[in-house]
Amino acid sequence: MSKLWALTLRDVKKWMRNPFMILLMIGQPLAWLILFGKSFNFKGIINIPPEILSQLPASVRDLVPTFLEQRFNQYLEGIPDYFTFLAIGMLSVSVLFTSSFSGVSIVQDRRLGFLDKLLVSPVPRITIIGAKVLSSVVRSLVQAALLFIIALALGMHIGTSFGVFQLLGMTIVLFLLSLGLSAGYVAASITSESFETRVILGNLLNMPLMFTSNALYPLKQIPDWLQPIAAVNPISHSADAIRQLIVTGGEFTSPGILDRFAIDLGYLGVFTTITLIICLLSAKRLAKN
């Protein structure tokens, strides 16, 4: 454990000494929040122009605002506004972006010769891999916390029942997502010797994972041919679970809410277990390089 802690702390310190990297990794989700979340007006799209509304009978005209409000809530699955919907999704996306860099340090350590020194030392290979994964988890949770605070300052809605228990649940969900994604990206980076190839691989995977999830728009609005992909996307399950915790406050007394949350959490647990097994098995390949 002491070796694992020492290697994890080394990577975390390298990250903390470079605030530009923190800004770079959180910059894209933040840009989506400010430039897209605040500027995109869903309610303006579905509103009826006043000149058309004035031509309707008074009895119908009075019902229009209520109908549109209900239609809007149905579209966003009960979320009060699109900015809140997007902000919650961006928490999972920020974890995705940060986790995608988890294997880059392996490539850097190999090029600088530090990895070779570790491989001839008594440090177990699993410990070397585990430190890369854990340092990525720490970075992901810290940046997700910063993004959450910024989103609150920009007007993200939270449920009246949101408290310590819900915050803990949100941390567990993001922890599982980060652990699973980091393990997968580290496993993919173990045999890579090119920094450029590793960065391209991350960008190649990040965009499909983000756009085939419900981070940016409701899952039911995705085309039918994308539904199966979105259903197995861990970002979808993470964002859905966090929305239930933040907006509903984790009030699982409503029919189906507890089952839905349990499915999301269970899926993330299975996903993380699989990627961790793959990552641990890949440690043997690291020993042969």
FITORMAR-27300 format. One record per residue (C-alpha): residue number from 1; residue in three letters; x, y, z. Coordinates in steps of 0.5 Angstrom, whole numbers, padded with zeros to 4 digits. Layout:
<r n="NUM" res="ALA" x="X" y="Y" z="Z"/>
...
***
This chain:
<r n="1" res="MET" x="0000" y="0000" z="0000"/>
<r n="2" res="SER" x="0006" y="0005" z="0001"/>
<r n="3" res="LYS" x="0009" y="0004" z="-0006"/>
<r n="4" res="LEU" x="0002" y="0005" z="-0009"/>
<r n="5" res="TRP" x="0001" y="0011" z="-0005"/>
<r n="6" res="ALA" x="0008" y="0014" z="-0006"/>
<r n="7" res="LEU" x="0007" y="0013" z="-0014"/>
<r n="8" res="THR" x="0000" y="0016" z="-0014"/>
<r n="9" res="LEU" x="0002" y="0022" z="-0010"/>
<r n="10" res="ARG" x="0007" y="0023" z="-0015"/>
<r n="11" res="ASP" x="0002" y="0023" z="-0021"/>
<r n="12" res="VAL" x="-0002" y="0028" z="-0017"/>
<r n="13" res="LYS" x="0003" y="0032" z="-0015"/>
<r n="14" res="LYS" x="0005" y="0033" z="-0022"/>
<r n="15" res="TRP" x="-0002" y="0035" z="-0024"/>
<r n="16" res="MET" x="-0002" y="0040" z="-0018"/>
<r n="17" res="ARG" x="0004" y="0043" z="-0020"/>
<r n="18" res="ASN" x="0001" y="0045" z="-0027"/>
<r n="19" res="PRO" x="-0005" y="0049" z="-0026"/>
<r n="20" res="PHE" x="-0006" y="0050" z="-0034"/>
<r n="21" res="MET" x="-0007" y="0042" z="-0035"/>
<r n="22" res="ILE" x="-0013" y="0043" z="-0030"/>
<r n="23" res="LEU" x="-0016" y="0049" z="-0034"/>
<r n="24" res="LEU" x="-0015" y="0045" z="-0040"/>
<r n="25" res="MET" x="-0019" y="0039" z="-0038"/>
<r n="26" res="ILE" x="-0024" y="0043" z="-0035"/>
<r n="27" res="GLY" x="-0025" y="0048" z="-0040"/>
<r n="28" res="GLN" x="-0029" y="0044" z="-0045"/>
<r n="29" res="PRO" x="-0034" y="0042" z="-0041"/>
<r n="30" res="LEU" x="-0034" y="0049" z="-0038"/>
<r n="31" res="ALA" x="-0035" y="0052" z="-0045"/>
<r n="32" res="TRP" x="-0041" y="0047" z="-0046"/>
<r n="33" res="LEU" x="-0044" y="0050" z="-0040"/>
<r n="34" res="ILE" x="-0043" y="0057" z="-0041"/>
<r n="35" res="LEU" x="-0043" y="0058" z="-0049"/>
<r n="36" res="PHE" x="-0049" y="0052" z="-0050"/>
<r n="37" res="GLY" x="-0052" y="0051" z="-0044"/>
<r n="38" res="LYS" x="-0054" y="0058" z="-0043"/>
<r n="39" res="SER" x="-0055" y="0060" z="-0050"/>
<r n="40" res="PHE" x="-0059" y="0055" z="-0052"/>
<r n="41" res="ASN" x="-0067" y="0057" z="-0051"/>
<r n="42" res="PHE" x="-0071" y="0050" z="-0051"/>
<r n="43" res="LYS" x="-0077" y="0054" z="-0049"/>
<r n="44" res="GLY" x="-0076" y="0059" z="-0054"/>
<r n="45" res="ILE" x="-0076" y="0054" z="-0059"/>
<r n="46" res="ILE" x="-0083" y="0051" z="-0057"/>
<r n="47" res="ASN" x="-0087" y="0057" z="-0055"/>
<r n="48" res="ILE" x="-0092" y="0060" z="-0060"/>
<r n="49" res="PRO" x="-0091" y="0066" z="-0063"/>
<r n="50" res="PRO" x="-0096" y="0072" z="-0060"/>
<r n="51" res="GLU" x="-0099" y="0074" z="-0067"/>
<r n="52" res="ILE" x="-0101" y="0066" z="-0067"/>
<r n="53" res="LEU" x="-0103" y="0066" z="-0060"/>
<r n="54" res="SER" x="-0108" y="0072" z="-0060"/>
<r n="55" res="GLN" x="-0112" y="0068" z="-0066"/>
<r n="56" res="LEU" x="-0114" y="0063" z="-0061"/>
<r n="57" res="PRO" x="-0120" y="0062" z="-0057"/>
<r n="58" res="ALA" x="-0119" y="0065" z="-0050"/>
<r n="59" res="SER" x="-0121" y="0058" z="-0047"/>
<r n="60" res="VAL" x="-0115" y="0055" z="-0051"/>
<r n="61" res="ARG" x="-0110" y="0061" z="-0050"/>
<r n="62" res="ASP" x="-0110" y="0060" z="-0043"/>
<r n="63" res="LEU" x="-0109" y="0053" z="-0043"/>
<r n="64" res="VAL" x="-0103" y="0054" z="-0048"/>
<r n="65" res="PRO" x="-0097" y="0056" z="-0043"/>
<r n="66" res="THR" x="-0099" y="0050" z="-0038"/>
<r n="67" res="PHE" x="-0099" y="0045" z="-0044"/>
<r n="68" res="LEU" x="-0092" y="0048" z="-0047"/>
<r n="69" res="GLU" x="-0089" y="0047" z="-0040"/>
<r n="70" res="GLN" x="-0092" y="0040" z="-0039"/>
<r n="71" res="ARG" x="-0089" y="0038" z="-0046"/>
<r n="72" res="PHE" x="-0082" y="0042" z="-0044"/>
<r n="73" res="ASN" x="-0082" y="0038" z="-0037"/>
<r n="74" res="GLN" x="-0083" y="0031" z="-0041"/>
<r n="75" res="TYR" x="-0078" y="0033" z="-0046"/>
<r n="76" res="LEU" x="-0073" y="0034" z="-0041"/>
<r n="77" res="GLU" x="-0075" y="0028" z="-0037"/>
<r n="78" res="GLY" x="-0077" y="0032" z="-0031"/>
<r n="79" res="ILE" x="-0071" y="0037" z="-0031"/>
<r n="80" res="PRO" x="-0074" y="0044" z="-0030"/>
<r n="81" res="ASP" x="-0069" y="0047" z="-0035"/>
<r n="82" res="TYR" x="-0064" y="0045" z="-0041"/>
<r n="83" res="PHE" x="-0058" y="0049" z="-0037"/>
<r n="84" res="THR" x="-0059" y="0044" z="-0031"/>
<r n="85" res="PHE" x="-0060" y="0038" z="-0035"/>
<r n="86" res="LEU" x="-0053" y="0040" z="-0039"/>
<r n="87" res="ALA" x="-0050" y="0042" z="-0033"/>
<r n="88" res="ILE" x="-0051" y="0035" z="-0030"/>
<r n="89" res="GLY" x="-0049" y="0031" z="-0036"/>
<r n="90" res="MET" x="-0043" y="0035" z="-0036"/>
<r n="91" res="LEU" x="-0040" y="0032" z="-0029"/>
<r n="92" res="SER" x="-0040" y="0025" z="-0033"/>
<r n="93" res="VAL" x="-0037" y="0028" z="-0039"/>
<r n="94" res="SER" x="-0031" y="0032" z="-0035"/>
<r n="95" res="VAL" x="-0030" y="0025" z="-0032"/>
<r n="96" res="LEU" x="-0029" y="0022" z="-0039"/>
<r n="97" res="PHE" x="-0024" y="0028" z="-0041"/>
<r n="98" res="THR" x="-0020" y="0027" z="-0035"/>
<r n="99" res="SER" x="-0020" y="0019" z="-0035"/>
<r n="100" res="SER" x="-0018" y="0019" z="-0042"/>
<r n="101" res="PHE" x="-0011" y="0022" z="-0040"/>
<r n="102" res="SER" x="-0010" y="0017" z="-0035"/>
<r n="103" res="GLY" x="-0005" y="0013" z="-0039"/>
<r n="104" res="VAL" x="-0001" y="0019" z="-0042"/>
<r n="105" res="SER" x="0003" y="0019" z="-0036"/>
<r n="106" res="ILE" x="0005" y="0012" z="-0038"/>
<r n="107" res="VAL" x="0007" y="0014" z="-0045"/>
<r n="108" res="GLN" x="0011" y="0020" z="-0042"/>
<r n="109" res="ASP" x="0015" y="0015" z="-0036"/>
<r n="110" res="ARG" x="0017" y="0010" z="-0042"/>
<r n="111" res="ARG" x="0020" y="0016" z="-0046"/>
<r n="112" res="LEU" x="0023" y="0019" z="-0040"/>
<r n="113" res="GLY" x="0026" y="0012" z="-0038"/>
<r n="114" res="PHE" x="0022" y="0012" z="-0031"/>
<r n="115" res="LEU" x="0018" y="0007" z="-0033"/>
<r n="116" res="ASP" x="0024" y="0002" z="-0034"/>
<r n="117" res="LYS" x="0027" y="0004" z="-0027"/>
<r n="118" res="LEU" x="0020" y="0002" z="-0024"/>
<r n="119" res="LEU" x="0020" y="-0005" z="-0028"/>
<r n="120" res="VAL" x="0027" y="-0007" z="-0025"/>
<r n="121" res="SER" x="0025" y="-0005" z="-0018"/>
<r n="122" res="PRO" x="0021" y="-0009" z="-0013"/>
<r n="123" res="VAL" x="0015" y="-0005" z="-0014"/>
<r n="124" res="PRO" x="0009" y="-0010" z="-0017"/>
<r n="125" res="ARG" x="0007" y="-0009" z="-0024"/>
<r n="126" res="ILE" x="0000" y="-0008" z="-0021"/>
<r n="127" res="THR" x="0002" y="-0003" z="-0016"/>
<r n="128" res="ILE" x="0005" y="0001" z="-0022"/>
<r n="129" res="ILE" x="-0002" y="0001" z="-0026"/>
<r n="130" res="GLY" x="-0006" y="0002" z="-0020"/>
<r n="131" res="ALA" x="-0003" y="0008" z="-0018"/>
<r n="132" res="LYS" x="-0004" y="0011" z="-0025"/>
<r n="133" res="VAL" x="-0011" y="0009" z="-0025"/>
<r n="134" res="LEU" x="-0012" y="0012" z="-0018"/>
<r n="135" res="SER" x="-0009" y="0018" z="-0019"/>
<r n="136" res="SER" x="-0014" y="0019" z="-0025"/>
<r n="137" res="VAL" x="-0019" y="0018" z="-0020"/>
<r n="138" res="VAL" x="-0017" y="0023" z="-0016"/>
<r n="139" res="ARG" x="-0016" y="0028" z="-0021"/>
<r n="140" res="SER" x="-0023" y="0027" z="-0024"/>
<r n="141" res="LEU" x="-0027" y="0028" z="-0018"/>
<r n="142" res="VAL" x="-0023" y="0034" z="-0016"/>
<r n="143" res="GLN" x="-0025" y="0037" z="-0023"/>
<r n="144" res="ALA" x="-0032" y="0034" z="-0023"/>
<r n="145" res="ALA" x="-0033" y="0038" z="-0016"/>
<r n="146" res="LEU" x="-0030" y="0044" z="-0019"/>
<r n="147" res="LEU" x="-0035" y="0044" z="-0025"/>
<r n="148" res="PHE" x="-0041" y="0042" z="-0020"/>
<r n="149" res="ILE" x="-0039" y="0049" z="-0016"/>
<r n="150" res="ILE" x="-0039" y="0053" z="-0022"/>
<r n="151" res="ALA" x="-0045" y="0050" z="-0025"/>
<r n="152" res="LEU" x="-0049" y="0052" z="-0018"/>
<r n="153" res="ALA" x="-0046" y="0059" z="-0019"/>
<r n="154" res="LEU" x="-0049" y="0059" z="-0026"/>
<r n="155" res="GLY" x="-0056" y="0057" z="-0024"/>
<r n="156" res="MET" x="-0056" y="0050" z="-0024"/>
<r n="157" res="HIS" x="-0063" y="0048" z="-0020"/>
<r n="158" res="ILE" x="-0062" y="0042" z="-0015"/>
<r n="159" res="GLY" x="-0068" y="0039" z="-0011"/>
<r n="160" res="THR" x="-0070" y="0041" z="-0004"/>
<r n="161" res="SER" x="-0068" y="0035" z="-0001"/>
<r n="162" res="PHE" x="-0061" y="0035" z="-0004"/>
<r n="163" res="GLY" x="-0056" y="0034" z="0002"/>
<r n="164" res="VAL" x="-0050" y="0030" z="0005"/>
<r n="165" res="PHE" x="-0053" y="0023" z="0003"/>
<r n="166" res="GLN" x="-0055" y="0025" z="-0004"/>
<r n="167" res="LEU" x="-0048" y="0029" z="-0005"/>
<r n="168" res="LEU" x="-0045" y="0022" z="-0003"/>
<r n="169" res="GLY" x="-0049" y="0018" z="-0008"/>
<r n="170" res="MET" x="-0046" y="0023" z="-0013"/>
<r n="171" res="THR" x="-0039" y="0022" z="-0011"/>
<r n="172" res="ILE" x="-0040" y="0014" z="-0011"/>
<r n="173" res="VAL" x="-0043" y="0014" z="-0018"/>
<r n="174" res="LEU" x="-0037" y="0019" z="-0021"/>
<r n="175" res="PHE" x="-0032" y="0015" z="-0017"/>
<r n="176" res="LEU" x="-0035" y="0008" z="-0021"/>
<r n="177" res="LEU" x="-0035" y="0012" z="-0027"/>
<r n="178" res="SER" x="-0028" y="0015" z="-0027"/>
<r n="179" res="LEU" x="-0025" y="0008" z="-0024"/>
<r n="180" res="GLY" x="-0028" y="0004" z="-0030"/>
<r n="181" res="LEU" x="-0026" y="0009" z="-0035"/>
<r n="182" res="SER" x="-0019" y="0010" z="-0032"/>
<r n="183" res="ALA" x="-0018" y="0003" z="-0032"/>
<r n="184" res="GLY" x="-0020" y="0002" z="-0039"/>
<r n="185" res="TYR" x="-0016" y="0008" z="-0042"/>
<r n="186" res="VAL" x="-0009" y="0005" z="-0038"/>
<r n="187" res="ALA" x="-0010" y="-0002" z="-0041"/>
<r n="188" res="ALA" x="-0010" y="0001" z="-0048"/>
<r n="189" res="SER" x="-0004" y="0005" z="-0046"/>
<r n="190" res="ILE" x="0000" y="0000" z="-0044"/>
<r n="191" res="THR" x="0004" y="-0002" z="-0050"/>
<r n="192" res="SER" x="0003" y="0005" z="-0053"/>
<r n="193" res="GLU" x="0010" y="0008" z="-0054"/>
<r n="194" res="SER" x="0008" y="0014" z="-0058"/>
<r n="195" res="PHE" x="0005" y="0020" z="-0055"/>
<r n="196" res="GLU" x="0001" y="0023" z="-0061"/>
<r n="197" res="THR" x="-0002" y="0016" z="-0062"/>
<r n="198" res="ARG" x="-0005" y="0016" z="-0055"/>
<r n="199" res="VAL" x="-0008" y="0023" z="-0055"/>
<r n="200" res="ILE" x="-0011" y="0021" z="-0062"/>
<r n="201" res="LEU" x="-0014" y="0015" z="-0059"/>
<r n="202" res="GLY" x="-0017" y="0019" z="-0053"/>
<r n="203" res="ASN" x="-0020" y="0024" z="-0058"/>
<r n="204" res="LEU" x="-0023" y="0018" z="-0062"/>
<r n="205" res="LEU" x="-0026" y="0015" z="-0056"/>
<r n="206" res="ASN" x="-0029" y="0021" z="-0053"/>
<r n="207" res="MET" x="-0033" y="0024" z="-0058"/>
<r n="208" res="PRO" x="-0037" y="0018" z="-0059"/>
<r n="209" res="LEU" x="-0038" y="0016" z="-0052"/>
<r n="210" res="MET" x="-0040" y="0024" z="-0051"/>
<r n="211" res="PHE" x="-0045" y="0024" z="-0057"/>
<r n="212" res="THR" x="-0048" y="0017" z="-0056"/>
<r n="213" res="SER" x="-0050" y="0019" z="-0049"/>
<r n="214" res="ASN" x="-0056" y="0023" z="-0045"/>
<r n="215" res="ALA" x="-0051" y="0028" z="-0043"/>
<r n="216" res="LEU" x="-0053" y="0033" z="-0048"/>
<r n="217" res="TYR" x="-0060" y="0031" z="-0050"/>
<r n="218" res="PRO" x="-0065" y="0026" z="-0047"/>
<r n="219" res="LEU" x="-0064" y="0019" z="-0049"/>
<r n="220" res="LYS" x="-0071" y="0018" z="-0052"/>
<r n="221" res="GLN" x="-0069" y="0023" z="-0057"/>
<r n="222" res="ILE" x="-0064" y="0019" z="-0060"/>
<r n="223" res="PRO" x="-0065" y="0016" z="-0066"/>
<r n="224" res="ASP" x="-0067" y="0009" z="-0066"/>
<r n="225" res="TRP" x="-0061" y="0006" z="-0069"/>
<r n="226" res="LEU" x="-0057" y="0009" z="-0063"/>
<r n="227" res="GLN" x="-0061" y="0007" z="-0058"/>
<r n="228" res="PRO" x="-0058" y="0000" z="-0057"/>
<r n="229" res="ILE" x="-0051" y="0004" z="-0056"/>
<r n="230" res="ALA" x="-0053" y="0009" z="-0052"/>
<r n="231" res="ALA" x="-0056" y="0004" z="-0047"/>
<r n="232" res="VAL" x="-0050" y="0001" z="-0046"/>
<r n="233" res="ASN" x="-0046" y="0007" z="-0045"/>
<r n="234" res="PRO" x="-0043" y="0008" z="-0038"/>
<r n="235" res="ILE" x="-0044" y="0016" z="-0039"/>
<r n="236" res="SER" x="-0051" y="0015" z="-0040"/>
<r n="237" res="HIS" x="-0052" y="0011" z="-0034"/>
<r n="238" res="SER" x="-0048" y="0016" z="-0030"/>
<r n="239" res="ALA" x="-0051" y="0022" z="-0032"/>
<r n="240" res="ASP" x="-0058" y="0019" z="-0031"/>
<r n="241" res="ALA" x="-0056" y="0017" z="-0024"/>
<r n="242" res="ILE" x="-0054" y="0024" z="-0022"/>
<r n="243" res="ARG" x="-0060" y="0027" z="-0025"/>
<r n="244" res="GLN" x="-0064" y="0023" z="-0020"/>
<r n="245" res="LEU" x="-0060" y="0025" z="-0014"/>
<r n="246" res="ILE" x="-0059" y="0032" z="-0016"/>
<r n="247" res="VAL" x="-0066" y="0034" z="-0018"/>
<r n="248" res="THR" x="-0071" y="0029" z="-0015"/>
<r n="249" res="GLY" x="-0066" y="0029" z="-0008"/>
<r n="250" res="GLY" x="-0066" y="0022" z="-0008"/>
<r n="251" res="GLU" x="-0073" y="0021" z="-0006"/>
<r n="252" res="PHE" x="-0074" y="0014" z="-0008"/>
<r n="253" res="THR" x="-0081" y="0013" z="-0006"/>
<r n="254" res="SER" x="-0084" y="0015" z="-0013"/>
<r n="255" res="PRO" x="-0085" y="0008" z="-0017"/>
<r n="256" res="GLY" x="-0080" y="0006" z="-0021"/>
<r n="257" res="ILE" x="-0074" y="0011" z="-0019"/>
<r n="258" res="LEU" x="-0071" y="0006" z="-0014"/>
<r n="259" res="ASP" x="-0071" y="0001" z="-0019"/>
<r n="260" res="ARG" x="-0068" y="0006" z="-0024"/>
<r n="261" res="PHE" x="-0062" y="0008" z="-0020"/>
<r n="262" res="ALA" x="-0061" y="0001" z="-0018"/>
<r n="263" res="ILE" x="-0060" y="-0001" z="-0025"/>
<r n="264" res="ASP" x="-0055" y="0005" z="-0027"/>
<r n="265" res="LEU" x="-0051" y="0004" z="-0020"/>
<r n="266" res="GLY" x="-0051" y="-0004" z="-0022"/>
<r n="267" res="TYR" x="-0049" y="-0003" z="-0029"/>
<r n="268" res="LEU" x="-0043" y="0002" z="-0027"/>
<r n="269" res="GLY" x="-0041" y="-0003" z="-0022"/>
<r n="270" res="VAL" x="-0041" y="-0009" z="-0027"/>
<r n="271" res="PHE" x="-0037" y="-0004" z="-0032"/>
<r n="272" res="THR" x="-0032" y="-0002" z="-0027"/>
<r n="273" res="THR" x="-0031" y="-0009" z="-0025"/>
<r n="274" res="ILE" x="-0030" y="-0011" z="-0032"/>
<r n="275" res="THR" x="-0025" y="-0006" z="-0034"/>
<r n="276" res="LEU" x="-0021" y="-0007" z="-0028"/>
<r n="277" res="ILE" x="-0020" y="-0014" z="-0029"/>
<r n="278" res="ILE" x="-0018" y="-0012" z="-0036"/>
<r n="279" res="CYS" x="-0013" y="-0007" z="-0034"/>
<r n="280" res="LEU" x="-0010" y="-0012" z="-0028"/>
<r n="281" res="LEU" x="-0009" y="-0017" z="-0034"/>
<r n="282" res="SER" x="-0005" y="-0012" z="-0038"/>
<r n="283" res="ALA" x="0000" y="-0011" z="-0033"/>
<r n="284" res="LYS" x="0003" y="-0017" z="-0035"/>
<r n="285" res="ARG" x="0004" y="-0014" z="-0042"/>
<r n="286" res="LEU" x="0007" y="-0008" z="-0038"/>
<r n="287" res="ALA" x="0012" y="-0013" z="-0035"/>
<r n="288" res="LYS" x="0014" y="-0016" z="-0042"/>
<r n="289" res="ASN" x="0016" y="-0009" z="-0045"/>
***
